Amino acid sequence: MTFGCSGQPDETQEIVGNLVKAGFPANDIMIVDGKVYVGRDAEVSLAASREMLGTGDTT
């Protein structure tokens, strides 16, 4: 994984954790400039990562 310097570490770590729990290989997840990417091209938000797990608030 590549780690950037900016961003919110707790949120970033939660996104990464959610992606791993959702079945994405850890070596396919990158953090660049505080943003989380999977598959080298898809940026993943905290809300999207929670949706992948079927958890969190959905309104």
The 8 nearest C-alpha neighbors of each residue, nearest first, counted from 0:
[[1, 29, 26, 28, 2, 30, 25, 27],
 [0, 2, 29, 30, 31, 3, 28, 32],
 [1, 3, 30, 31, 0, 4, 29, 33],
 [4, 2, 32, 31, 33, 5, 30, 1],
 [3, 5, 32, 33, 2, 6, 31, 8],
 [6, 4, 33, 32, 3, 7, 8, 34],
 [7, 5, 33, 8, 4, 32, 34, 11],
 [6, 8, 10, 9, 11, 5, 33, 12],
 [7, 9, 11, 10, 12, 6, 33, 5],
 [10, 8, 12, 11, 7, 13, 14, 6],
 [11, 9, 13, 12, 7, 8, 14, 45],
 [12, 10, 8, 14, 13, 9, 7, 15],
 [11, 13, 15, 9, 14, 10, 8, 16],
 [12, 14, 16, 10, 11, 15, 17, 9],
 [15, 13, 17, 11, 45, 12, 16, 48],
 [16, 14, 12, 18, 17, 13, 19, 11],
 [17, 15, 13, 19, 14, 18, 12, 20],
 [16, 18, 20, 14, 15, 19, 48, 13],
 [19, 17, 21, 15, 20, 16, 23, 48],
 [18, 20, 23, 16, 22, 21, 17, 25],
 [21, 19, 17, 22, 18, 16, 23, 52],
 [22, 20, 18, 19, 52, 23, 17, 51],
 [23, 21, 19, 20, 24, 18, 17, 25],
 [22, 24, 19, 18, 21, 25, 27, 20],
 [25, 23, 27, 26, 19, 22, 28, 18],
 [24, 26, 27, 28, 19, 23, 0, 15],
 [25, 27, 24, 28, 0, 29, 23, 37],
 [26, 28, 25, 24, 38, 37, 29, 23],
 [29, 27, 37, 25, 26, 36, 0, 38],
 [30, 28, 0, 36, 1, 35, 37, 31],
 [31, 29, 35, 2, 1, 34, 3, 33],
 [30, 32, 3, 34, 33, 2, 29, 1],
 [33, 31, 3, 34, 5, 4, 30, 6],
 [32, 34, 6, 5, 3, 31, 30, 4],
 [35, 33, 31, 30, 32, 36, 42, 6],
 [34, 36, 30, 43, 42, 29, 31, 33],
 [37, 35, 42, 29, 41, 28, 43, 39],
 [36, 38, 28, 39, 41, 27, 29, 40],
 [37, 39, 27, 40, 41, 36, 28, 29],
 [40, 38, 37, 36, 41, 29, 27, 28],
 [39, 41, 38, 36, 37, 42, 29, 43],
 [42, 40, 36, 37, 38, 43, 39, 35],
 [43, 41, 36, 35, 40, 37, 44, 34],
 [42, 44, 35, 36, 47, 41, 48, 45],
 [45, 43, 47, 46, 48, 42, 14, 35],
 [44, 46, 48, 14, 47, 49, 43, 10],
 [47, 45, 49, 44, 48, 50, 55, 43],
 [48, 46, 50, 44, 49, 45, 43, 51],
 [47, 49, 45, 51, 50, 46, 14, 17],
 [50, 48, 46, 52, 51, 47, 54, 55],
 [49, 51, 53, 47, 52, 48, 54, 46],
 [52, 50, 48, 49, 53, 21, 47, 18],
 [53, 51, 50, 49, 54, 21, 48, 17],
 [52, 54, 50, 51, 49, 55, 48, 57],
 [55, 53, 52, 49, 50, 56, 51, 57],
 [54, 56, 49, 57, 53, 50, 46, 52],
 [57, 55, 58, 54, 49, 46, 50, 53],
 [58, 56, 55, 50, 54, 46, 53, 49],
 [57, 56, 55, 46, 50, 54, 53, 49]]
